[in-house]
Structure formats: structure tokens, C-alpha cells
Amino acid sequence: MLRLVSALALAAAVVFSGSIVSGAMSDAVAGKGVCTKKTIGGKVKKWTCKSGQICCSMPLLGYFGCGSKTMGCL
């Protein structure tokens, strides 16, 4: 029984972490330094990034920011 509960908890953790990582560099659109992304609530969030930066977003955590092309959204 303990193994089953542990396996289910591990599976849930893997699925949840995958959704966070996939959201990190997802479909946030950059156009002339302005990034846009829909939040979980359905509102559109806009922020600006400098030249040479990419749009980063993690809507589950409420993070919307910028990252570098070499390091990504770390």
C-alpha cells in the first residue's frame, strides 16, 4: 500500500513539474520587446524585455519576466 501511494505521489510530482517547466518558455509572444501572455484567470499580461532577451512566463507561479538566449529562463 505504501509503495502504491509513493508511486502515485511521484507520478503527480512529475506531471506537475512538467507543466511548470513547459510554461517557462511557452507561447509568450515577443514583438518589439513587448511580451504578452494569457494568465490563468484569462487576463492578458504584458511586460517588456530588452533586446537580446526572451520572454519567460510561469502562469502557475504568477511569474512573468525576461531571460537570456543562452541561459533560457533560469
PyMOL commands that place a pseudoatom at each C-alpha (Angstrom):
pseudoatom trace, name=CA, resn=MET, resi=1, chain=A, elem=C, hetatm=0, pos=[0.000, 0.000, 0.000]
pseudoatom trace, name=CA, resn=LEU, resi=2, chain=A, elem=C, hetatm=0, pos=[2.814, 2.404, 0.879]
pseudoatom trace, name=CA, resn=ARG, resi=3, chain=A, elem=C, hetatm=0, pos=[4.515, 1.681, -2.459]
pseudoatom trace, name=CA, resn=LEU, resi=4, chain=A, elem=C, hetatm=0, pos=[1.325, 2.480, -4.335]
pseudoatom trace, name=CA, resn=VAL, resi=5, chain=A, elem=C, hetatm=0, pos=[0.859, 5.792, -2.537]
pseudoatom trace, name=CA, resn=SER, resi=6, chain=A, elem=C, hetatm=0, pos=[4.526, 6.662, -3.107]
pseudoatom trace, name=CA, resn=ALA, resi=7, chain=A, elem=C, hetatm=0, pos=[4.280, 5.813, -6.815]
pseudoatom trace, name=CA, resn=LEU, resi=8, chain=A, elem=C, hetatm=0, pos=[1.159, 7.960, -7.213]
pseudoatom trace, name=CA, resn=ALA, resi=9, chain=A, elem=C, hetatm=0, pos=[2.777, 10.874, -5.384]
pseudoatom trace, name=CA, resn=LEU, resi=10, chain=A, elem=C, hetatm=0, pos=[5.866, 10.609, -7.589]
pseudoatom trace, name=CA, resn=ALA, resi=11, chain=A, elem=C, hetatm=0, pos=[3.740, 10.494, -10.744]
pseudoatom trace, name=CA, resn=ALA, resi=12, chain=A, elem=C, hetatm=0, pos=[1.793, 13.578, -9.638]
pseudoatom trace, name=CA, resn=ALA, resi=13, chain=A, elem=C, hetatm=0, pos=[5.029, 15.435, -8.883]
pseudoatom trace, name=CA, resn=VAL, resi=14, chain=A, elem=C, hetatm=0, pos=[6.461, 14.607, -12.310]
pseudoatom trace, name=CA, resn=VAL, resi=15, chain=A, elem=C, hetatm=0, pos=[3.294, 15.741, -14.093]
pseudoatom trace, name=CA, resn=PHE, resi=16, chain=A, elem=C, hetatm=0, pos=[3.116, 18.990, -12.093]
pseudoatom trace, name=CA, resn=SER, resi=17, chain=A, elem=C, hetatm=0, pos=[6.801, 19.818, -12.592]
pseudoatom trace, name=CA, resn=GLY, resi=18, chain=A, elem=C, hetatm=0, pos=[6.466, 19.162, -16.311]
pseudoatom trace, name=CA, resn=SER, resi=19, chain=A, elem=C, hetatm=0, pos=[3.641, 21.650, -16.557]
pseudoatom trace, name=CA, resn=ILE, resi=20, chain=A, elem=C, hetatm=0, pos=[5.699, 24.322, -14.795]
pseudoatom trace, name=CA, resn=VAL, resi=21, chain=A, elem=C, hetatm=0, pos=[8.765, 23.757, -16.975]
pseudoatom trace, name=CA, resn=SER, resi=22, chain=A, elem=C, hetatm=0, pos=[6.734, 23.711, -20.183]
pseudoatom trace, name=CA, resn=GLY, resi=23, chain=A, elem=C, hetatm=0, pos=[5.221, 27.049, -19.200]
pseudoatom trace, name=CA, resn=ALA, resi=24, chain=A, elem=C, hetatm=0, pos=[8.609, 28.634, -18.649]
pseudoatom trace, name=CA, resn=MET, resi=25, chain=A, elem=C, hetatm=0, pos=[9.348, 29.419, -22.279]
pseudoatom trace, name=CA, resn=SER, resi=26, chain=A, elem=C, hetatm=0, pos=[5.927, 28.783, -23.696]
pseudoatom trace, name=CA, resn=ASP, resi=27, chain=A, elem=C, hetatm=0, pos=[3.849, 30.831, -26.061]
pseudoatom trace, name=CA, resn=ALA, resi=28, chain=A, elem=C, hetatm=0, pos=[4.671, 34.219, -24.585]
pseudoatom trace, name=CA, resn=VAL, resi=29, chain=A, elem=C, hetatm=0, pos=[4.937, 36.335, -27.702]
pseudoatom trace, name=CA, resn=ALA, resi=30, chain=A, elem=C, hetatm=0, pos=[7.618, 38.973, -28.120]
pseudoatom trace, name=CA, resn=GLY, resi=31, chain=A, elem=C, hetatm=0, pos=[7.147, 41.792, -30.568]
pseudoatom trace, name=CA, resn=LYS, resi=32, chain=A, elem=C, hetatm=0, pos=[9.477, 44.798, -30.399]
pseudoatom trace, name=CA, resn=GLY, resi=33, chain=A, elem=C, hetatm=0, pos=[10.391, 43.982, -26.800]
pseudoatom trace, name=CA, resn=VAL, resi=34, chain=A, elem=C, hetatm=0, pos=[6.805, 43.669, -25.564]
pseudoatom trace, name=CA, resn=CYS, resi=35, chain=A, elem=C, hetatm=0, pos=[5.789, 40.235, -24.287]
pseudoatom trace, name=CA, resn=THR, resi=36, chain=A, elem=C, hetatm=0, pos=[2.186, 39.109, -23.903]
pseudoatom trace, name=CA, resn=LYS, resi=37, chain=A, elem=C, hetatm=0, pos=[0.764, 36.032, -22.210]
pseudoatom trace, name=CA, resn=LYS, resi=38, chain=A, elem=C, hetatm=0, pos=[-2.679, 34.989, -21.002]
pseudoatom trace, name=CA, resn=THR, resi=39, chain=A, elem=C, hetatm=0, pos=[-2.856, 34.392, -17.256]
pseudoatom trace, name=CA, resn=ILE, resi=40, chain=A, elem=C, hetatm=0, pos=[-4.744, 31.551, -15.619]
pseudoatom trace, name=CA, resn=GLY, resi=41, chain=A, elem=C, hetatm=0, pos=[-7.582, 33.961, -14.907]
pseudoatom trace, name=CA, resn=GLY, resi=42, chain=A, elem=C, hetatm=0, pos=[-7.925, 34.750, -18.623]
pseudoatom trace, name=CA, resn=LYS, resi=43, chain=A, elem=C, hetatm=0, pos=[-6.457, 38.257, -18.469]
pseudoatom trace, name=CA, resn=VAL, resi=44, chain=A, elem=C, hetatm=0, pos=[-3.646, 39.314, -20.790]
pseudoatom trace, name=CA, resn=LYS, resi=45, chain=A, elem=C, hetatm=0, pos=[-0.362, 40.171, -19.052]
pseudoatom trace, name=CA, resn=LYS, resi=46, chain=A, elem=C, hetatm=0, pos=[2.099, 42.463, -20.869]
pseudoatom trace, name=CA, resn=TRP, resi=47, chain=A, elem=C, hetatm=0, pos=[5.719, 43.205, -19.957]
pseudoatom trace, name=CA, resn=THR, resi=48, chain=A, elem=C, hetatm=0, pos=[8.809, 44.437, -21.784]
pseudoatom trace, name=CA, resn=CYS, resi=49, chain=A, elem=C, hetatm=0, pos=[12.179, 42.814, -22.284]
pseudoatom trace, name=CA, resn=LYS, resi=50, chain=A, elem=C, hetatm=0, pos=[15.407, 44.313, -23.518]
pseudoatom trace, name=CA, resn=SER, resi=51, chain=A, elem=C, hetatm=0, pos=[16.914, 43.494, -26.885]
pseudoatom trace, name=CA, resn=GLY, resi=52, chain=A, elem=C, hetatm=0, pos=[18.542, 40.048, -26.812]
pseudoatom trace, name=CA, resn=GLN, resi=53, chain=A, elem=C, hetatm=0, pos=[16.248, 38.697, -24.091]
pseudoatom trace, name=CA, resn=ILE, resi=54, chain=A, elem=C, hetatm=0, pos=[13.462, 36.164, -24.386]
pseudoatom trace, name=CA, resn=CYS, resi=55, chain=A, elem=C, hetatm=0, pos=[10.025, 36.197, -22.805]
pseudoatom trace, name=CA, resn=CYS, resi=56, chain=A, elem=C, hetatm=0, pos=[9.648, 33.904, -19.802]
pseudoatom trace, name=CA, resn=SER, resi=57, chain=A, elem=C, hetatm=0, pos=[6.417, 33.047, -18.054]
pseudoatom trace, name=CA, resn=MET, resi=58, chain=A, elem=C, hetatm=0, pos=[5.195, 30.616, -15.436]
pseudoatom trace, name=CA, resn=PRO, resi=59, chain=A, elem=C, hetatm=0, pos=[1.484, 31.379, -15.057]
pseudoatom trace, name=CA, resn=LEU, resi=60, chain=A, elem=C, hetatm=0, pos=[1.024, 28.727, -12.351]
pseudoatom trace, name=CA, resn=LEU, resi=61, chain=A, elem=C, hetatm=0, pos=[3.505, 30.616, -10.175]
pseudoatom trace, name=CA, resn=GLY, resi=62, chain=A, elem=C, hetatm=0, pos=[2.474, 34.087, -11.335]
pseudoatom trace, name=CA, resn=TYR, resi=63, chain=A, elem=C, hetatm=0, pos=[5.913, 34.812, -12.839]
pseudoatom trace, name=CA, resn=PHE, resi=64, chain=A, elem=C, hetatm=0, pos=[6.266, 36.880, -15.988]
pseudoatom trace, name=CA, resn=GLY, resi=65, chain=A, elem=C, hetatm=0, pos=[9.758, 38.107, -16.808]
pseudoatom trace, name=CA, resn=CYS, resi=66, chain=A, elem=C, hetatm=0, pos=[12.730, 38.000, -19.147]
pseudoatom trace, name=CA, resn=GLY, resi=67, chain=A, elem=C, hetatm=0, pos=[15.575, 35.578, -19.708]
pseudoatom trace, name=CA, resn=SER, resi=68, chain=A, elem=C, hetatm=0, pos=[18.710, 35.357, -21.803]
pseudoatom trace, name=CA, resn=LYS, resi=69, chain=A, elem=C, hetatm=0, pos=[19.017, 33.443, -25.056]
pseudoatom trace, name=CA, resn=THR, resi=70, chain=A, elem=C, hetatm=0, pos=[21.962, 31.431, -23.743]
pseudoatom trace, name=CA, resn=MET, resi=71, chain=A, elem=C, hetatm=0, pos=[20.664, 30.533, -20.268]
pseudoatom trace, name=CA, resn=GLY, resi=72, chain=A, elem=C, hetatm=0, pos=[16.960, 30.462, -21.071]
pseudoatom trace, name=CA, resn=CYS, resi=73, chain=A, elem=C, hetatm=0, pos=[14.561, 31.282, -18.269]
pseudoatom trace, name=CA, resn=LEU, resi=74, chain=A, elem=C, hetatm=0, pos=[16.762, 30.225, -15.381]
for i in range(1, 74): cmd.bond("trace and resi %d" % i, "trace and resi %d" % (i + 1))
show_as sticks, trace
zoom trace
